Every structure is written in C-alpha cells, then in structure tokens.
Amino acid sequence: MFFDTELAEDDVQSGSGGVKVVVDPASATLIAGATLEYKDGLQGAGFSINNPNATRTCGCGQSFS
C-alpha cells in the first residue's frame, strides 16, 4: 500500500468520506468486500485491512492469502 499520483487506465477506483482508494484489477478481486481503516492508538498508528475472504493472515495483520 502506498500513495501514488498516477492512475492506470484499468485501475479500479472507490472512495468514502472524501478519500479515494485505487486498486489494480488483479488485487481488486482479492480484496472484494474488505474494509480499510486507519487506527491511531497506544499500539501505534496505521492502516488496517479487514478482509472477510482471507483464509490465512500473518502475525503482523498486514498480509493475507
């Protein structure tokens, strides 16, 4: 996940609350139904992805399959 200023012609765009999220078509199918949240707390700050389609996740909570 990173900030980018360039869009590919086939990128999938979505948004909420004035924030635009852009995903490549291959990744879009893997994260369909997922939610993206920003957390800021005592354990640290950052983006969190909750993907109900994931069958496995890593201990850091940032990758899934």
PDB file of N, CA, C and O in Angstrom, chain B, residues numbered from 101:
ATOM      1  N   MET B 101       0.855  -1.157   0.000  1.00  0.00           N
ATOM      2  CA  MET B 101       0.000   0.000   0.000  1.00  0.00           C
ATOM      3  C   MET B 101       0.904   1.224   0.000  1.00  0.00           C
ATOM      4  O   MET B 101       1.854   1.311   0.779  1.00  0.00           O
ATOM      5  N   PHE B 102       0.595   2.173  -0.889  1.00  0.00           N
ATOM      6  CA  PHE B 102       1.397   3.373  -0.953  1.00  0.00           C
ATOM      7  C   PHE B 102       0.582   4.490  -1.604  1.00  0.00           C
ATOM      8  O   PHE B 102      -0.451   4.239  -2.225  1.00  0.00           O
ATOM      9  N   PHE B 103       1.050   5.697  -1.455  1.00  0.00           N
ATOM     10  CA  PHE B 103       0.426   6.847  -2.088  1.00  0.00           C
ATOM     11  C   PHE B 103       0.988   6.978  -3.495  1.00  0.00           C
ATOM     12  O   PHE B 103       2.191   6.822  -3.707  1.00  0.00           O
ATOM     13  N   ASP B 104       0.113   7.266  -4.458  1.00  0.00           N
ATOM     14  CA  ASP B 104       0.536   7.379  -5.843  1.00  0.00           C
ATOM     15  C   ASP B 104      -0.260   8.492  -6.509  1.00  0.00           C
ATOM     16  O   ASP B 104      -1.398   8.766  -6.128  1.00  0.00           O
ATOM     17  N   THR B 105       0.337   9.123  -7.491  1.00  0.00           N
ATOM     18  CA  THR B 105      -0.347  10.202  -8.200  1.00  0.00           C
ATOM     19  C   THR B 105      -0.760   9.800  -9.610  1.00  0.00           C
ATOM     20  O   THR B 105      -1.477  10.539 -10.283  1.00  0.00           O
ATOM     21  N   GLU B 106      -0.308   8.626 -10.058  1.00  0.00           N
ATOM     22  CA  GLU B 106      -0.624   8.186 -11.415  1.00  0.00           C
ATOM     23  C   GLU B 106      -1.655   7.068 -11.394  1.00  0.00           C
ATOM     24  O   GLU B 106      -1.592   6.164 -10.561  1.00  0.00           O
ATOM     25  N   LEU B 107      -2.609   7.142 -12.326  1.00  0.00           N
ATOM     26  CA  LEU B 107      -3.637   6.113 -12.457  1.00  0.00           C
ATOM     27  C   LEU B 107      -3.434   5.359 -13.759  1.00  0.00           C
ATOM     28  O   LEU B 107      -3.152   5.961 -14.795  1.00  0.00           O
ATOM     29  N   ALA B 108      -3.577   4.046 -13.706  1.00  0.00           N
ATOM     30  CA  ALA B 108      -3.566   3.239 -14.925  1.00  0.00           C
ATOM     31  C   ALA B 108      -4.986   3.231 -15.485  1.00  0.00           C
ATOM     32  O   ALA B 108      -5.954   3.439 -14.754  1.00  0.00           O
ATOM     33  N   GLU B 109      -5.093   2.997 -16.753  1.00  0.00           N
ATOM     34  CA  GLU B 109      -6.394   3.027 -17.415  1.00  0.00           C
ATOM     35  C   GLU B 109      -7.364   1.993 -16.848  1.00  0.00           C
ATOM     36  O   GLU B 109      -8.572   2.228 -16.828  1.00  0.00           O
ATOM     37  N   ASP B 110      -6.851   0.849 -16.387  1.00  0.00           N
ATOM     38  CA  ASP B 110      -7.718  -0.211 -15.886  1.00  0.00           C
ATOM     39  C   ASP B 110      -7.827  -0.275 -14.355  1.00  0.00           C
ATOM     40  O   ASP B 110      -8.392  -1.232 -13.824  1.00  0.00           O
ATOM     41  N   ASP B 111      -7.294   0.731 -13.637  1.00  0.00           N
ATOM     42  CA  ASP B 111      -7.390   0.758 -12.181  1.00  0.00           C
ATOM     43  C   ASP B 111      -8.848   0.842 -11.736  1.00  0.00           C
ATOM     44  O   ASP B 111      -9.677   1.456 -12.408  1.00  0.00           O
ATOM     45  N   VAL B 112      -9.149   0.221 -10.602  1.00  0.00           N
ATOM     46  CA  VAL B 112     -10.482   0.254 -10.006  1.00  0.00           C
ATOM     47  C   VAL B 112     -10.463   1.324  -8.923  1.00  0.00           C
ATOM     48  O   VAL B 112      -9.611   1.292  -8.035  1.00  0.00           O
ATOM     49  N   GLN B 113     -11.402   2.279  -8.990  1.00  0.00           N
ATOM     50  CA  GLN B 113     -11.443   3.379  -8.032  1.00  0.00           C
ATOM     51  C   GLN B 113     -12.672   3.273  -7.141  1.00  0.00           C
ATOM     52  O   GLN B 113     -13.756   2.902  -7.592  1.00  0.00           O
ATOM     53  N   SER B 114     -12.484   3.602  -5.881  1.00  0.00           N
ATOM     54  CA  SER B 114     -13.570   3.622  -4.912  1.00  0.00           C
ATOM     55  C   SER B 114     -13.257   4.723  -3.909  1.00  0.00           C
ATOM     56  O   SER B 114     -12.115   5.173  -3.821  1.00  0.00           O
ATOM     57  N   GLY B 115     -14.243   5.153  -3.165  1.00  0.00           N
ATOM     58  CA  GLY B 115     -13.973   6.189  -2.188  1.00  0.00           C
ATOM     59  C   GLY B 115     -15.053   6.291  -1.140  1.00  0.00           C
ATOM     60  O   GLY B 115     -16.168   5.798  -1.309  1.00  0.00           O
ATOM     61  N   SER B 116     -14.692   6.947  -0.048  1.00  0.00           N
ATOM     62  CA  SER B 116     -15.623   7.176   1.047  1.00  0.00           C
ATOM     63  C   SER B 116     -15.105   8.331   1.886  1.00  0.00           C
ATOM     64  O   SER B 116     -13.912   8.397   2.182  1.00  0.00           O
ATOM     65  N   GLY B 117     -15.981   9.231   2.267  1.00  0.00           N
ATOM     66  CA  GLY B 117     -15.584  10.343   3.129  1.00  0.00           C
ATOM     67  C   GLY B 117     -14.531  11.238   2.524  1.00  0.00           C
ATOM     68  O   GLY B 117     -13.717  11.811   3.248  1.00  0.00           O
ATOM     69  N   GLY B 118     -14.528  11.371   1.205  1.00  0.00           N
ATOM     70  CA  GLY B 118     -13.561  12.230   0.537  1.00  0.00           C
ATOM     71  C   GLY B 118     -12.206  11.589   0.288  1.00  0.00           C
ATOM     72  O   GLY B 118     -11.291  12.247  -0.207  1.00  0.00           O
ATOM     73  N   VAL B 119     -12.068  10.316   0.625  1.00  0.00           N
ATOM     74  CA  VAL B 119     -10.809   9.603   0.410  1.00  0.00           C
ATOM     75  C   VAL B 119     -10.993   8.649  -0.761  1.00  0.00           C
ATOM     76  O   VAL B 119     -11.920   7.839  -0.770  1.00  0.00           O
ATOM     77  N   LYS B 120     -10.101   8.747  -1.755  1.00  0.00           N
ATOM     78  CA  LYS B 120     -10.162   7.877  -2.919  1.00  0.00           C
ATOM     79  C   LYS B 120      -9.160   6.742  -2.752  1.00  0.00           C
ATOM     80  O   LYS B 120      -8.005   6.963  -2.386  1.00  0.00           O
ATOM     81  N   VAL B 121      -9.624   5.515  -3.027  1.00  0.00           N
ATOM     82  CA  VAL B 121      -8.770   4.332  -2.983  1.00  0.00           C
ATOM     83  C   VAL B 121      -8.722   3.765  -4.390  1.00  0.00           C
ATOM     84  O   VAL B 121      -9.756   3.568  -5.027  1.00  0.00           O
ATOM     85  N   VAL B 122      -7.510   3.505  -4.871  1.00  0.00           N
ATOM     86  CA  VAL B 122      -7.306   2.984  -6.226  1.00  0.00           C
ATOM     87  C   VAL B 122      -6.578   1.647  -6.114  1.00  0.00           C
ATOM     88  O   VAL B 122      -5.579   1.526  -5.406  1.00  0.00           O
ATOM     89  N   VAL B 123      -7.103   0.640  -6.832  1.00  0.00           N
ATOM     90  CA  VAL B 123      -6.553  -0.713  -6.759  1.00  0.00           C
ATOM     91  C   VAL B 123      -6.391  -1.250  -8.173  1.00  0.00           C
ATOM     92  O   VAL B 123      -7.215  -0.973  -9.044  1.00  0.00           O
ATOM     93  N   ASP B 124      -5.333  -2.015  -8.401  1.00  0.00           N
ATOM     94  CA  ASP B 124      -5.176  -2.651  -9.705  1.00  0.00           C
ATOM     95  C   ASP B 124      -6.219  -3.761  -9.839  1.00  0.00           C
ATOM     96  O   ASP B 124      -6.659  -4.309  -8.829  1.00  0.00           O
ATOM     97  N   PRO B 125      -6.623  -4.102 -11.066  1.00  0.00           N
ATOM     98  CA  PRO B 125      -7.706  -5.082 -11.266  1.00  0.00           C
ATOM     99  C   PRO B 125      -7.445  -6.452 -10.646  1.00  0.00           C
ATOM    100  O   PRO B 125      -8.377  -7.064 -10.125  1.00  0.00           O
ATOM    101  N   ALA B 126      -6.230  -6.945 -10.683  1.00  0.00           N
ATOM    102  CA  ALA B 126      -5.925  -8.258 -10.102  1.00  0.00           C
ATOM    103  C   ALA B 126      -6.120  -8.250  -8.587  1.00  0.00           C
ATOM    104  O   ALA B 126      -6.652  -9.209  -8.029  1.00  0.00           O
ATOM    105  N   SER B 127      -5.699  -7.189  -7.924  1.00  0.00           N
ATOM    106  CA  SER B 127      -5.847  -7.093  -6.471  1.00  0.00           C
ATOM    107  C   SER B 127      -7.290  -6.837  -6.075  1.00  0.00           C
ATOM    108  O   SER B 127      -7.720  -7.271  -5.005  1.00  0.00           O
ATOM    109  N   ALA B 128      -8.046  -6.142  -6.913  1.00  0.00           N
ATOM    110  CA  ALA B 128      -9.434  -5.808  -6.602  1.00  0.00           C
ATOM    111  C   ALA B 128     -10.263  -7.060  -6.346  1.00  0.00           C
ATOM    112  O   ALA B 128     -11.115  -7.061  -5.457  1.00  0.00           O
ATOM    113  N   THR B 129     -10.032  -8.112  -7.100  1.00  0.00           N
ATOM    114  CA  THR B 129     -10.795  -9.339  -6.891  1.00  0.00           C
ATOM    115  C   THR B 129     -10.428 -10.021  -5.567  1.00  0.00           C
ATOM    116  O   THR B 129     -11.264 -10.695  -4.965  1.00  0.00           O
ATOM    117  N   LEU B 130      -9.192  -9.849  -5.120  1.00  0.00           N
ATOM    118  CA  LEU B 130      -8.739 -10.472  -3.876  1.00  0.00           C
ATOM    119  C   LEU B 130      -9.257  -9.757  -2.633  1.00  0.00           C
ATOM    120  O   LEU B 130      -9.384 -10.366  -1.570  1.00  0.00           O
ATOM    121  N   ILE B 131      -9.555  -8.466  -2.765  1.00  0.00           N
ATOM    122  CA  ILE B 131      -9.979  -7.695  -1.596  1.00  0.00           C
ATOM    123  C   ILE B 131     -11.449  -7.281  -1.665  1.00  0.00           C
ATOM    124  O   ILE B 131     -11.880  -6.417  -0.900  1.00  0.00           O
ATOM    125  N   ALA B 132     -12.219  -7.879  -2.563  1.00  0.00           N
ATOM    126  CA  ALA B 132     -13.652  -7.566  -2.662  1.00  0.00           C
ATOM    127  C   ALA B 132     -14.325  -7.831  -1.317  1.00  0.00           C
ATOM    128  O   ALA B 132     -14.183  -8.919  -0.758  1.00  0.00           O
ATOM    129  N   GLY B 133     -15.047  -6.857  -0.798  1.00  0.00           N
ATOM    130  CA  GLY B 133     -15.725  -6.985   0.485  1.00  0.00           C
ATOM    131  C   GLY B 133     -14.883  -6.584   1.677  1.00  0.00           C
ATOM    132  O   GLY B 133     -15.379  -6.583   2.803  1.00  0.00           O
ATOM    133  N   ALA B 134     -13.621  -6.242   1.462  1.00  0.00           N
ATOM    134  CA  ALA B 134     -12.728  -5.863   2.560  1.00  0.00           C
ATOM    135  C   ALA B 134     -12.979  -4.421   2.986  1.00  0.00           C
ATOM    136  O   ALA B 134     -13.494  -3.615   2.210  1.00  0.00           O
ATOM    137  N   THR B 135     -12.612  -4.105   4.217  1.00  0.00           N
ATOM    138  CA  THR B 135     -12.698  -2.733   4.713  1.00  0.00           C
ATOM    139  C   THR B 135     -11.301  -2.231   5.047  1.00  0.00           C
ATOM    140  O   THR B 135     -10.438  -2.989   5.489  1.00  0.00           O
ATOM    141  N   LEU B 136     -11.101  -0.950   4.828  1.00  0.00           N
ATOM    142  CA  LEU B 136      -9.828  -0.289   5.108  1.00  0.00           C
ATOM    143  C   LEU B 136     -10.068   0.732   6.205  1.00  0.00           C
ATOM    144  O   LEU B 136     -10.932   1.598   6.069  1.00  0.00           O
ATOM    145  N   GLU B 137      -9.317   0.640   7.285  1.00  0.00           N
ATOM    146  CA  GLU B 137      -9.465   1.559   8.408  1.00  0.00           C
ATOM    147  C   GLU B 137      -8.115   2.161   8.761  1.00  0.00           C
ATOM    148  O   GLU B 137      -7.068   1.552   8.538  1.00  0.00           O
ATOM    149  N   TYR B 138      -8.156   3.369   9.316  1.00  0.00           N
ATOM    150  CA  TYR B 138      -6.944   3.971   9.856  1.00  0.00           C
ATOM    151  C   TYR B 138      -7.082   3.970  11.364  1.00  0.00           C
ATOM    152  O   TYR B 138      -8.062   4.490  11.897  1.00  0.00           O
ATOM    153  N   LYS B 139      -6.117   3.395  12.054  1.00  0.00           N
ATOM    154  CA  LYS B 139      -6.139   3.314  13.515  1.00  0.00           C
ATOM    155  C   LYS B 139      -5.022   4.165  14.084  1.00  0.00           C
ATOM    156  O   LYS B 139      -3.912   4.189  13.553  1.00  0.00           O
ATOM    157  N   ASP B 140      -5.321   4.858  15.161  1.00  0.00           N
ATOM    158  CA  ASP B 140      -4.339   5.694  15.841  1.00  0.00           C
ATOM    159  C   ASP B 140      -4.517   5.475  17.337  1.00  0.00           C
ATOM    160  O   ASP B 140      -5.460   5.995  17.934  1.00  0.00           O
ATOM    161  N   GLY B 141      -3.629   4.720  17.935  1.00  0.00           N
ATOM    162  CA  GLY B 141      -3.774   4.396  19.348  1.00  0.00           C
ATOM    163  C   GLY B 141      -2.441   4.156  20.014  1.00  0.00           C
ATOM    164  O   GLY B 141      -1.383   4.438  19.451  1.00  0.00           O
ATOM    165  N   LEU B 142      -2.511   3.631  21.223  1.00  0.00           N
ATOM    166  CA  LEU B 142      -1.297   3.391  22.009  1.00  0.00           C
ATOM    167  C   LEU B 142      -0.401   2.330  21.377  1.00  0.00           C
ATOM    168  O   LEU B 142       0.816   2.365  21.563  1.00  0.00           O
ATOM    169  N   GLN B 143      -0.976   1.395  20.640  1.00  0.00           N
ATOM    170  CA  GLN B 143      -0.207   0.339  19.990  1.00  0.00           C
ATOM    171  C   GLN B 143       0.398   0.793  18.666  1.00  0.00           C
ATOM    172  O   GLN B 143       1.073   0.009  17.998  1.00  0.00           O
ATOM    173  N   GLY B 144       0.170   2.031  18.280  1.00  0.00           N
ATOM    174  CA  GLY B 144       0.705   2.550  17.026  1.00  0.00           C
ATOM    175  C   GLY B 144      -0.401   3.046  16.120  1.00  0.00           C
ATOM    176  O   GLY B 144      -1.586   2.934  16.435  1.00  0.00           O
ATOM    177  N   ALA B 145       0.003   3.591  15.000  1.00  0.00           N
ATOM    178  CA  ALA B 145      -0.945   4.143  14.047  1.00  0.00           C
ATOM    179  C   ALA B 145      -0.675   3.562  12.675  1.00  0.00           C
ATOM    180  O   ALA B 145       0.461   3.228  12.340  1.00  0.00           O
ATOM    181  N   GLY B 146      -1.725   3.445  11.890  1.00  0.00           N
ATOM    182  CA  GLY B 146      -1.557   2.966  10.526  1.00  0.00           C
ATOM    183  C   GLY B 146      -2.841   2.404   9.965  1.00  0.00           C
ATOM    184  O   GLY B 146      -3.866   2.356  10.645  1.00  0.00           O
ATOM    185  N   PHE B 147      -2.776   1.981   8.722  1.00  0.00           N
ATOM    186  CA  PHE B 147      -3.927   1.418   8.045  1.00  0.00           C
ATOM    187  C   PHE B 147      -4.085  -0.049   8.417  1.00  0.00           C
ATOM    188  O   PHE B 147      -3.103  -0.758   8.634  1.00  0.00           O
ATOM    189  N   SER B 148      -5.325  -0.488   8.487  1.00  0.00           N
ATOM    190  CA  SER B 148      -5.653  -1.866   8.798  1.00  0.00           C
ATOM    191  C   SER B 148      -6.674  -2.360   7.781  1.00  0.00           C
ATOM    192  O   SER B 148      -7.645  -1.663   7.483  1.00  0.00           O
ATOM    193  N   ILE B 149      -6.458  -3.558   7.250  1.00  0.00           N
ATOM    194  CA  ILE B 149      -7.378  -4.151   6.287  1.00  0.00           C
ATOM    195  C   ILE B 149      -8.074  -5.331   6.945  1.00  0.00           C
ATOM    196  O   ILE B 149      -7.423  -6.237   7.466  1.00  0.00           O
ATOM    197  N   ASN B 150      -9.407  -5.313   6.916  1.00  0.00           N
ATOM    198  CA  ASN B 150     -10.191  -6.441   7.394  1.00  0.00           C
ATOM    199  C   ASN B 150     -10.794  -7.107   6.165  1.00  0.00           C
ATOM    200  O   ASN B 150     -11.703  -6.560   5.541  1.00  0.00           O
ATOM    201  N   ASN B 151     -10.287  -8.294   5.817  1.00  0.00           N
ATOM    202  CA  ASN B 151     -10.733  -8.997   4.622  1.00  0.00           C
ATOM    203  C   ASN B 151     -11.463 -10.277   5.029  1.00  0.00           C
ATOM    204  O   ASN B 151     -10.826 -11.237   5.462  1.00  0.00           O
ATOM    205  N   PRO B 152     -12.797 -10.302   4.894  1.00  0.00           N
ATOM    206  CA  PRO B 152     -13.548 -11.497   5.288  1.00  0.00           C
ATOM    207  C   PRO B 152     -13.275 -12.701   4.389  1.00  0.00           C
ATOM    208  O   PRO B 152     -13.640 -13.822   4.744  1.00  0.00           O
ATOM    209  N   ASN B 153     -12.644 -12.495   3.240  1.00  0.00           N
ATOM    210  CA  ASN B 153     -12.332 -13.586   2.320  1.00  0.00           C
ATOM    211  C   ASN B 153     -11.003 -14.261   2.621  1.00  0.00           C
ATOM    212  O   ASN B 153     -10.698 -15.304   2.043  1.00  0.00           O
ATOM    213  N   ALA B 154     -10.210 -13.685   3.512  1.00  0.00           N
ATOM    214  CA  ALA B 154      -8.878 -14.218   3.812  1.00  0.00           C
ATOM    215  C   ALA B 154      -8.985 -15.544   4.559  1.00  0.00           C
ATOM    216  O   ALA B 154      -9.754 -15.668   5.512  1.00  0.00           O
ATOM    217  N   THR B 155      -8.215 -16.525   4.124  1.00  0.00           N
ATOM    218  CA  THR B 155      -8.185 -17.810   4.808  1.00  0.00           C
ATOM    219  C   THR B 155      -7.032 -17.904   5.785  1.00  0.00           C
ATOM    220  O   THR B 155      -7.075 -18.694   6.728  1.00  0.00           O
ATOM    221  N   ARG B 156      -5.989 -17.092   5.563  1.00  0.00           N
ATOM    222  CA  ARG B 156      -4.838 -17.038   6.469  1.00  0.00           C
ATOM    223  C   ARG B 156      -4.353 -15.612   6.564  1.00  0.00           C
ATOM    224  O   ARG B 156      -4.484 -14.849   5.607  1.00  0.00           O
ATOM    225  N   THR B 157      -3.793 -15.236   7.705  1.00  0.00           N
ATOM    226  CA  THR B 157      -3.182 -13.923   7.876  1.00  0.00           C
ATOM    227  C   THR B 157      -1.845 -14.089   8.579  1.00  0.00           C
ATOM    228  O   THR B 157      -1.589 -15.108   9.220  1.00  0.00           O
ATOM    229  N   CYS B 158      -0.996 -13.075   8.451  1.00  0.00           N
ATOM    230  CA  CYS B 158       0.286 -13.126   9.154  1.00  0.00           C
ATOM    231  C   CYS B 158       0.110 -12.541  10.550  1.00  0.00           C
ATOM    232  O   CYS B 158      -0.933 -11.964  10.858  1.00  0.00           O
ATOM    233  N   GLY B 159       1.096 -12.685  11.368  1.00  0.00           N
ATOM    234  CA  GLY B 159       1.042 -12.167  12.730  1.00  0.00           C
ATOM    235  C   GLY B 159       0.988 -10.653  12.797  1.00  0.00           C
ATOM    236  O   GLY B 159       0.487 -10.100  13.776  1.00  0.00           O
ATOM    237  N   CYS B 160       1.492  -9.971  11.778  1.00  0.00           N
ATOM    238  CA  CYS B 160       1.508  -8.509  11.806  1.00  0.00           C
ATOM    239  C   CYS B 160       0.159  -7.934  11.377  1.00  0.00           C
ATOM    240  O   CYS B 160      -0.089  -6.746  11.588  1.00  0.00           O
ATOM    241  N   GLY B 161      -0.714  -8.740  10.784  1.00  0.00           N
ATOM    242  CA  GLY B 161      -2.024  -8.274  10.363  1.00  0.00           C
ATOM    243  C   GLY B 161      -2.038  -7.459   9.087  1.00  0.00           C
ATOM    244  O   GLY B 161      -3.044  -6.824   8.772  1.00  0.00           O
ATOM    245  N   GLN B 162      -0.924  -7.466   8.338  1.00  0.00           N
ATOM    246  CA  GLN B 162      -0.841  -6.649   7.151  1.00  0.00           C
ATOM    247  C   GLN B 162      -0.833  -7.453   5.856  1.00  0.00           C
ATOM    248  O   GLN B 162      -0.874  -6.863   4.776  1.00  0.00           O
ATOM    249  N   SER B 163      -0.782  -8.768   5.932  1.00  0.00           N
ATOM    250  CA  SER B 163      -0.837  -9.562   4.710  1.00  0.00           C
ATOM    251  C   SER B 163      -1.795 -10.732   4.923  1.00  0.00           C
ATOM    252  O   SER B 163      -2.033 -11.164   6.051  1.00  0.00           O
ATOM    253  N   PHE B 164      -2.332 -11.231   3.825  1.00  0.00           N
ATOM    254  CA  PHE B 164      -3.286 -12.316   3.892  1.00  0.00           C
ATOM    255  C   PHE B 164      -3.251 -13.116   2.615  1.00  0.00           C
ATOM    256  O   PHE B 164      -2.664 -12.686   1.622  1.00  0.00           O
ATOM    257  N   SER B 165      -3.876 -14.281   2.631  1.00  0.00           N
ATOM    258  CA  SER B 165      -3.997 -15.099   1.424  1.00  0.00           C
ATOM    259  C   SER B 165      -5.354 -15.754   1.390  1.00  0.00           C
ATOM    260  O   SER B 165      -5.661 -16.490   0.452  1.00  0.00           O
TER     261      SER B 165
END
